[in-house]
Amino acid sequence: MAYSTSTIAGQSIQEIINALPGLMAVAVVDAQSGMALASHSNSPSLNPETAAAYNTEVVKQKQKAMAALKLTDEKIEDILMTLSHQLHLIKLSEDGKKFIYLVVNSRDTNLAIAREVLREGAALLK
């Protein structure tokens, strides 16, 4: 179990762990640098810090696509990637400066509940 904290980011991670104890991994990420501000993993094969860096590029590319499409009145709420046995979710903070990256087993976790937990976790990142 890897766990590092940065005050508010760490509190957000702890709230998510409490709500979804069976999660595979979670990280609060600085959206500009890709640095994980806090992270936790229940899976030795899943490094949330490495995933944070790559998922920062996913967020940036989606923002570029939105700009190219002139979707100026829209903002990213969350990004969902569905794998064979996992759900990977990215939830941006209100100001867009941070995001939460969450990995759960798709058989064990209800998507609606995971999204609600992320919404609550992101609200702490104000």
N, C-alpha and C positions, 0 to 999 in steps of 0.2 A: 504494500500500500504506500504509494508516494503521496506526499501532501506538503505543499508549501503555501504560505499565506502572505497576504499583503492587506491588512486591516479589512476594509469594506469588501474587497474581493474575496478574502477568506471567509467572511461572514456569509456572503452569497453562496459560496461553495458549500459551507456547512449546512445552510438551509436546504440546498438541493439534495445533499446526501441524506439529511433527515427525512425528506419527502420521498426520495427514491433510493432507498438503501441498496437495491440490487443493481444500480447503475454500473456501467462498465468503466466510464471515464468522464471527467468534467474538467473544464478549465475556464477561467475568466481571462480574457485576452485583450491586450492593447491593440486596437484596430489599425493603428499606423505602423507600429514596429513589428507586430506579430509575437511579441513577448508575452508569455503566460504570467499573469500577475498572481495567480493562485491556481493550483491544480490538485487533482486527486484521481487515482486509478485503482480499480479493483482487479485489473487484468494486467499481468506482467508483460503481455505482448502489445499493449496499447500505451504508448507514451503520449500523454496529452500535450506536453510541451512541443514535441515535434509536429503533432497534428495542428497545434495552434498556428505555427508558422505557415503551414500549407493552406490552412483554412482562411488565413488573412488574405491570401491571394484570391481565394474564391469570392470573398466579400468585395475586394477591390475590383475584380473583373465584373462582378454583377453591377456594381456602382457605375463602372465605365459603360456597360451596356445600357443601363438606364439613361445615362447622360446622352449617349448616341441616339437613343430612341426618343429623346426629349421628354422623358417622363418626370418632369420637374416637380409636379404636384404629388408624386408618389414617394414613399420611403419603404425600405426593406423592413418587414416585420420579423420574419424568420426565413431560414433556408433549411429545407429538408432533403436529405440524401437517404434513399432507401436502399440498403444492401440486402443480400440474401437472408441474413439472420440478424442484422443490426439496423438501428435507426440512428443517423447522425443529424443532430439539429444544431443550428446556429441561430442565436437570438441576439439582436443588437440592442444596446442600451438606448435610452430615449435620445441622448445627444449623439449617438453613433460613434462615440470615441472608444467604446469597449464592446465586446460581445462575449456571450457564454457559448461554449462548445460542449455539447453533451452527446455521449454515446450510450445507448441502451440496447438490450436484447429485444428484438421485435416480438418475440413470443411471450416475453415476461412483462412488457410495459405497454400500456394503453397510450396511443399517440396524443390523444386529447389531454390526458393527465400530464404527460411529459411537457406539452406546450404550456399548460397552466403553471406548472412548477417553474419552467423557464421564465415565463412572464413575471412571476413573483420575484424570482432571483434577479432578473434584470432591473426591476423597480428599485432594488436596493443599491444599484450602481450609480444612482443620480449624482 
